[in-house]
């Protein structure tokens, strides 16, 4: 493998057969050498889970022509770990990209997202990373309007780098009648899912619960990812895995501990 072209690891949480990862692979082939390590089944909502109680399976697959690819039985975070320490142990990737997710990962969803957890796992390892998501939950979403922005963002990351420990959370509006208006660097909106647990009964009369609810955005700011999407912009939120509340540390400095 020639060294002058960047090595790009592609993963996701929708599974290795999803339409979104195929789109991302084709775009990354324009920028460098691509290797794929992705879950063998959907892993949406797994967050940063890792597999510790079951064996991890990793099998090569020829699903993508001319691209070395592996399907993994674990989570998106597992995929990045296995890629770095086993599949690519002789050369660290220059970039990790995750997605394109079927559905947005704005606001608080970043904590639950397997897509972004893969990117954050790469950031933990000191590798620049980007998670891409499309605000379209249909089974056959149209990703074509995202191509230019994906290439622009990834080229900038490859050329300029990212601060250590930072990954980018990129969300696209669904395809509409008008072209995307541009790219905005944003903050994460203070918005969340208002959960409802629907109580049901199985055929044997046993009780179970089904998680439902609605997304509630009470953030009036015009500098958020949610606002950017609503205005037909691509949102880019720099994220970090250091969750220390530094302001709270200062406030607690005078506690009688």
C-alpha positions as CSV (number, residue, x, y, z in Angstrom):
1,X,0.0,0.0,0.0
2,X,1.7,3.3,-1.1
3,X,2.3,5.6,1.9
4,X,1.5,8.9,0.1
5,X,-2.3,8.3,0.1
6,X,-4.1,8.5,3.4
7,X,-5.5,5.4,4.9
8,X,-9.2,5.8,5.8
9,X,-11.2,3.5,8.0
10,X,-14.9,3.4,7.3
11,X,-17.5,2.0,9.8
12,X,-21.1,2.7,10.8
13,X,-23.9,1.5,13.1
14,X,-26.5,0.6,10.6
15,X,-24.6,-2.5,9.5
16,X,-22.2,-3.3,6.7
17,X,-25.0,-3.8,4.1
18,X,-26.6,-0.4,4.6
19,X,-27.0,2.1,1.8
20,X,-25.3,4.9,3.8
21,X,-22.0,3.0,4.2
22,X,-21.8,2.2,0.5
23,X,-22.1,5.9,-0.3
24,X,-19.4,6.8,2.2
25,X,-17.0,4.2,0.9
26,X,-17.4,5.4,-2.7
27,X,-16.6,9.0,-1.6
28,X,-13.6,8.0,0.5
29,X,-12.1,6.1,-2.4
30,X,-11.7,9.5,-4.1
31,X,-9.4,10.6,-1.2
32,X,-7.4,7.6,-0.2
33,X,-7.0,3.9,0.5
34,X,-10.2,2.6,2.2
35,X,-10.6,-0.3,4.7
36,X,-14.0,-1.2,6.1
37,X,-14.7,-2.7,9.5
38,X,-18.4,-2.6,10.3
39,X,-21.1,-4.4,12.3
40,X,-22.7,-7.4,10.7
41,X,-26.1,-6.3,12.0
42,X,-27.8,-3.0,12.9
43,X,-26.4,-1.4,16.1
44,X,-28.4,1.8,16.3
45,X,-28.7,3.2,19.8
46,X,-25.8,1.1,21.2
47,X,-23.9,4.2,22.2
48,X,-20.4,3.5,23.3
49,X,-21.1,-0.1,24.3
50,X,-18.3,-2.7,24.0
51,X,-18.5,-6.4,23.9
52,X,-17.0,-8.0,27.1
53,X,-19.3,-11.0,27.8
54,X,-19.3,-12.7,24.4
55,X,-16.6,-13.6,21.9
56,X,-16.1,-11.1,19.0
57,X,-16.3,-12.5,15.5
58,X,-14.5,-10.9,12.6
59,X,-14.8,-12.2,9.0
60,X,-13.5,-10.8,5.7
61,X,-16.2,-10.1,3.1
62,X,-16.1,-9.3,-0.6
63,X,-19.2,-7.2,-0.5
64,X,-17.4,-4.1,-1.7
65,X,-15.4,-4.5,-5.0
66,X,-11.7,-3.6,-4.6
67,X,-12.1,-2.5,-0.9
68,X,-10.8,-4.8,1.9
69,X,-13.7,-5.2,4.3
70,X,-14.6,-7.1,7.5
71,X,-17.9,-7.7,9.2
72,X,-17.8,-7.7,13.0
73,X,-20.3,-9.2,15.4
74,X,-19.8,-6.4,17.9
75,X,-20.7,-2.7,18.3
76,X,-19.3,0.3,16.4
77,X,-16.8,0.9,19.1
78,X,-15.7,-2.7,18.9
79,X,-15.2,-2.3,15.2
80,X,-12.8,0.7,15.6
81,X,-10.9,-1.1,18.4
82,X,-10.5,-4.3,16.3
83,X,-9.6,-2.3,13.2
84,X,-6.8,-0.4,14.9
85,X,-5.3,-3.2,17.0
86,X,-5.8,-6.1,14.7
87,X,-6.8,-5.4,11.1
88,X,-4.6,-2.3,10.7
89,X,-2.0,-3.0,13.4
90,X,0.9,-2.3,11.1
91,X,-0.4,1.2,10.2
92,X,-2.7,3.5,12.0
93,X,-5.5,5.0,9.9
94,X,-5.1,8.7,9.0
95,X,-8.9,9.2,9.3
96,X,-11.9,7.3,10.6
97,X,-15.3,8.1,9.1
98,X,-18.6,6.7,10.4
99,X,-22.0,6.6,8.7
100,X,-23.8,7.8,6.7
101,X,-26.4,7.1,9.4
102,X,-30.0,6.7,8.5
103,X,-31.4,9.4,10.8
104,X,-30.0,12.4,12.5
105,X,-27.7,12.5,15.5
106,X,-28.2,16.0,16.8
107,X,-28.5,17.3,20.3
108,X,-28.6,14.7,23.1
109,X,-28.7,11.9,20.5
110,X,-25.0,12.1,20.2
111,X,-24.8,10.2,23.5
112,X,-26.9,7.3,22.3
113,X,-25.5,7.2,18.7
114,X,-23.4,4.2,17.6
115,X,-22.3,6.3,14.6
116,X,-20.8,8.9,16.8
117,X,-19.4,6.5,19.3
118,X,-17.3,4.9,16.6
119,X,-15.9,8.4,15.8
120,X,-15.4,9.1,19.5
121,X,-13.6,5.8,19.9
122,X,-11.2,6.9,17.1
123,X,-10.7,10.2,18.9
124,X,-9.8,8.4,22.1
125,X,-7.1,6.6,20.1
126,X,-5.8,10.0,18.8
127,X,-7.2,9.5,15.2
128,X,-9.1,12.3,13.5
129,X,-12.7,11.2,13.0
130,X,-16.0,12.3,11.6
131,X,-19.5,10.9,12.1
132,X,-22.0,11.6,9.3
133,X,-25.8,11.4,9.7
134,X,-28.8,12.2,7.4
135,X,-32.0,13.5,8.9
136,X,-34.0,11.0,7.0
137,X,-35.4,7.8,8.7
138,X,-36.8,6.2,5.5
139,X,-35.6,2.8,4.4
140,X,-34.2,4.2,1.1
141,X,-33.0,7.7,1.8
142,X,-31.4,9.8,-0.9
143,X,-27.8,10.7,0.1
144,X,-26.8,12.4,-3.2
145,X,-27.1,16.0,-2.0
146,X,-24.5,15.3,0.8
147,X,-21.6,14.3,-1.4
148,X,-19.9,17.7,-1.9
149,X,-20.1,18.5,1.8
150,X,-18.7,15.1,2.8
151,X,-15.7,15.5,0.6
152,X,-15.1,19.1,1.7
153,X,-15.2,18.3,5.4
154,X,-13.1,15.2,5.1
155,X,-10.5,17.0,2.9
156,X,-10.2,19.7,5.5
157,X,-9.7,17.2,8.3
158,X,-7.1,15.3,6.3
159,X,-5.2,18.6,5.4
160,X,-5.7,20.5,8.7
161,X,-6.2,17.9,11.3
162,X,-8.3,18.1,14.5
163,X,-7.3,18.8,18.0
164,X,-6.5,15.6,19.9
165,X,-9.6,14.0,21.4
166,X,-12.0,15.8,19.1
167,X,-14.4,14.2,16.6
168,X,-16.8,16.0,14.3
169,X,-20.6,15.3,14.4
170,X,-21.9,16.1,11.0
171,X,-25.7,16.1,10.2
172,X,-27.4,16.7,6.9
173,X,-30.9,17.8,6.2
174,X,-33.0,15.4,4.2
175,X,-33.0,16.0,0.5
176,X,-35.5,18.7,-0.5
177,X,-36.4,20.7,-3.6
178,X,-33.6,23.3,-2.9
179,X,-29.9,22.7,-2.7
180,X,-28.2,22.8,0.7
181,X,-27.4,26.4,1.7
182,X,-23.9,25.6,3.1
183,X,-22.1,24.3,6.2
184,X,-22.3,25.7,9.7
185,X,-20.1,25.0,12.6
186,X,-22.5,24.8,15.6
187,X,-23.0,23.9,19.2
188,X,-25.1,21.0,20.3
189,X,-28.7,22.0,20.9
190,X,-30.2,21.6,24.4
191,X,-32.9,19.3,23.1
192,X,-33.9,15.7,24.0
193,X,-36.3,12.9,23.4
194,X,-39.3,12.9,25.7
195,X,-39.7,9.2,26.3
196,X,-42.9,7.3,26.6
197,X,-42.9,3.6,27.6
198,X,-45.9,2.0,25.9
199,X,-47.0,-1.0,28.0
200,X,-48.2,-4.0,26.0
201,X,-48.9,-7.7,26.3
202,X,-47.4,-10.5,24.4
203,X,-49.5,-13.5,23.1
204,X,-49.0,-15.2,26.4
205,X,-50.4,-12.3,28.4
206,X,-47.0,-11.2,29.8
207,X,-46.3,-7.5,30.1
208,X,-43.6,-5.8,28.2
209,X,-42.7,-2.2,27.3
210,X,-42.0,-0.5,23.9
211,X,-39.9,2.7,24.0
212,X,-41.6,5.6,22.1
213,X,-41.8,9.4,22.5
214,X,-41.1,12.6,20.6
215,X,-38.2,14.9,20.1
216,X,-38.5,18.1,22.1
217,X,-36.3,21.2,21.3
218,X,-36.7,24.0,23.7
219,X,-33.5,25.7,22.6
220,X,-34.2,29.0,20.9
221,X,-30.6,29.6,19.8
222,X,-29.7,30.1,16.2
223,X,-26.2,28.7,16.6
224,X,-27.3,25.1,17.2
225,X,-27.2,21.9,15.1
226,X,-31.0,21.7,15.2
227,X,-31.4,25.2,13.9
228,X,-28.9,24.7,11.1
229,X,-30.8,21.7,9.9
230,X,-34.1,23.5,10.0
231,X,-32.6,26.2,7.8
232,X,-31.3,23.6,5.2
233,X,-27.7,23.8,6.3
234,X,-25.3,21.0,7.1
235,X,-24.3,21.2,10.8
236,X,-20.9,20.4,12.2
237,X,-20.4,20.1,15.9
238,X,-16.9,19.4,17.3
239,X,-17.3,16.8,20.1
240,X,-14.9,15.5,22.8
241,X,-14.9,12.5,25.1
242,X,-13.7,14.6,28.1
243,X,-17.0,15.1,29.9
244,X,-15.5,16.9,32.9
245,X,-17.7,19.8,34.0
246,X,-14.9,22.3,34.7
247,X,-17.2,25.1,35.8
248,X,-18.7,22.7,38.4
249,X,-15.2,21.9,39.6
250,X,-14.7,25.6,40.3
251,X,-18.0,25.9,42.0
252,X,-17.2,22.9,44.2
253,X,-13.8,24.3,45.2
254,X,-15.3,25.9,48.4
255,X,-17.2,22.8,49.5
256,X,-16.5,21.5,52.9
257,X,-15.2,18.1,51.8
